[in-house]
């Protein structure tokens, strides 16, 4: 009895999941940076709750209209979301900082007074923020007028960015005030619930030391079990966590410093800003110089319609003169596959000779299509990269009568 099995020769699932993992890793990094900024300038973890909620909900809600417009989650739609994340963060941080500043200037206030101050401060910045977000949304509208292949490529990016900005605008205007009011009404409360927070603040050096030690110990214990391709991301995430703890320890304002503008970070920024204004002409000349250098470097950049994307595989298409006998071509294909499979970084090789039973594949016998699936980069030889690997395969495939194409 013959047993047959289906062997996958070209699977893009690994590349798709790698793209999604990279996007979610970027989202987590943005959230951590958001927390760092709020803690650095406002000195309080809770003030980052509103921007985090708006960022996450805007990203999730974007999926709904994408589905309604028959769009998919692809490389360009994820790129649109990644572009929108920065603008979403800016608007929410501006509102939170303005609320914190006005509350600090007012001094001690009852919960009802805090609510009135927060709502008034949000109303003051709502209109300029709304117009700035609408300008960002309108800036991508010309992309929708692209046609043919350009439209198929860039429409997902324009759709995802536009929808993300639209949802973030609505959430910033209607949901963020609710979250900000809830956060600042509980801030500096004299209720018994605030006692654990005050105890935590007094022992922040101990808490931060325990946190840093826990992160280092967890990485040291599980380092050998972490996928080598994910070690850089784990290490970056750990650095962010340690940075947040250190910032929380060394930028915490004293009990007498109620104004957010009295923090160490803000004072350092104020001194630097004063120096820049005093030497404004020198800094302007420096900026123009940087722009000139950037224009000069722009002329030397390579111009491509699409960049080279590493999907974990290589397509090898050698061609020869017409009239090659099928038997001889089959023997040549076997020799090519054997040489390619001998390279350590190659996982498996599949070659197609001739045309398939379809009108969309006019490939003659003189053109061979070989799909080379590569091993994970963690299993490659030290110092090996994609360019060197393709060059090595090209040298191995120097066969008389064939012209290589990769």
C-alpha positions, -999 to +999 in steps of 0.1 A: +000+000+000+013+035-009+011+062+016+010+097+002+013+129+021+009+166+012+041+185+017+039+223+021+064+239-003+056+276+002+039+287+034+035+325+041+019+319+075+052+322+093+059+356+076+024+368+083+026+359+120+061+375+122+045+407+108+017+406+133+041+400+161+062+429+151+032+452+150+020+441+185+056+445+197+056+480+183+022+488+200+035+476+233+066+497+229+045+527+221+024+521+253+055+519+274+069+551+259+036+567+266+039+557+302+074+569+304+065+603+290+036+608+315+056+596+344+086+617+334+067+650+331+036+644+354+052+621+380+021+598+382+013+564+366-024+569+367-024+599+343-014+575+315-046+555+319-066+578+296-041+578+267-036+541+269-073+534+267-077+557+237-048+542+219-060+506+224-096+513+216-088+533+185-067+504+172-094+478+179-123+498+165-104+503+132-110+467+124-148+472+121-148+496+091-120+477+075-142+447+074-171+468+061-150+481+032-137+446+023-102+453+035-079+428+051-052+430+078-021+431+056+013+447+056+000+481+044-030+483+068-007+476+097+016+503+085-013+527+085-021+518+121+016+522+131+017+557+115-016+567+133-003+557+167+020+587+171-007+612+163-032+595+187-007+597+215+000+634+210-036+645+213-043+625+245-011+636+262-019+673+255-053+670+272-039+651+302-011+675+307-034+706+305-057+691+331-028+684+354-014+719+350-047+736+357-055+715+387-020+722+401-025+759+397-059+759+414-046+742+445-067+720+469-102+714+455-132+693+462-143+665+438-169+687+422-144+716+418-119+691+402-145+679+378-153+715+368-117+724+363-110+692+343-140+698+320-130+735+315-094+726+307-105+700+282-129+724+265-100+749+260-079+725+240-106+705+224-111+728+194-074+731+183-069+694+188-100+686+168-088+707+139-053+692+140-067+657+140-090+666+111-060+680+091-041+647+097-072+628+084-075+650+054-038+647+045-043+611+034-075+617+014-055+621-019-044+585-016-079+573-022-077+588-057-049+565-068-058+540-095-048+505-107-020+488-088-010+519-068-046+519-054-045+482-045-012+487-027-019+519-008-057+519-002-053+496+029-028+520+044-050+550+038-082+532+050-066+520+083-049+553+091-080+573+083-103+551+104-078+550+133-076+588+133-114+592+130-120+568+159-093+584+180-109+619+174-143+607+186-128+588+216-106+618+225-136+641+226-162+619+243-144+591+262-112+606+273-129+634+294-147+607+314-115+588+321-096+620+329-123+631+354-123+597+371-084+597+374-081+633+387-110+630+411-092+601+428-058+618+427-045+632+459-077+619+477-077+619+514-098+588+516-085+556+532-081+541+497-052+564+491-032+550+520-016+521+500-006+545+473+011+568+498+029+538+514+041+527+480+054+562+472+074+563+505+090+530+497+095+535+460+132+528+462+126+494+477+098+487+452+119+498+423+148+477+435+126+446+438+111+452+404+145+456+386+159+425+404+128+405+394+132+415+357+169+406+357+163+373+375+134+364+351+155+371+320+186+352+334+165+322+343+146+319+310+172+332+286+181+298+273+145+289+267+136+321+248+136+318+210+168+335+197+148+355+172+127+370+201+156+377+225+162+413+211+125+421+217+125+407+252+156+426+260+142+458+247+109+453+266+129+447+298+149+479+293+117+498+290+103+483+322+135+491+341+135+527+326+099+532+339+109+521+374+139+544+375+120+573+361+093+568+387+119+568+415+140+598+405+114+621+391+088+618+419+078+652+431+079+661+467+047+665+487+051+703+487+055+705+449+019+704+437+025+720+404+034+697+375+058+724+363+079+721+394+093+686+386+129+680+379+123+670+343+103+701+335+129+723+352+157+706+331+137+712+300+130+748+309+167+755+313+175+738+280+148+758+262+161+791+276+196+783+263+182+774+228+162+807+227+193+827+238+213+811+209+184+809+185+203+820+154+230+794+159+204+767+163+184+779+133+216+778+112+223+743+125+188+732+115+192+745+080+225+727+077+209+695+087+181+700+061+207+706+034+226+675+044+193+655+043+185+668+008+220+658-004+216+623+011+181+620-004+196+622-039+217+592-032+189+569-020+179+540-041+145+544-058+123+513-060+086+508-065+086+483-037+114+474-013+129+440-011+108+420+015+124+391+033+096+364+035+119+336+046+122+322+011+139+328-022+125+324-057+151+311-082+142+314-119+170+302-143+163+304-180+180+287-210+175+286-248+143+271-262+143+236-275+157+218-244+145+182-242+122+175-213+143+146-200+175+166-201+157+196-183+144+172-156+180+160-149+193+195-147+166+205-122+175+175-100+212+186-100+202+222-092+180+211-063+207+189-049+233+217-049+208+242-033+198+217-006+235+212+003+237+248+015+232+248+054+207+277+055+183+260+031+154+240+045+138+225+014+137+231-023+109+226-049+113+233-086+086+235-112+095+227-148+071+237-177+037+252-174+008+243-152-026+232-165-039+268-166-039+297-190-023+321-165+010+302-164+027+305-198+061+293-186+080+272-211+103+243-204+133+266-208+123+285-176+125+268-142+108+282-111+124+270-079+111+280-045+138+278-018+125+279+018+151+290+043+157+280+078+151+304+107+179+330+109+188+316+143+201+285+126+222+303+100+260+304+101+276+333+120+279+364+099+256+352+072+229+375+059+204+373+030+227+391+005+256+368+012+234+338+010+220+347-024+255+354-036+266+320-024+237+303-041+244+322-073+280+310-073+268+274-068+243+277-097+268+287-124+256+261-150+265+263-186+237+275-208+216+289-179+211+325-168+203+330-131+176+352-118+168+357-081 
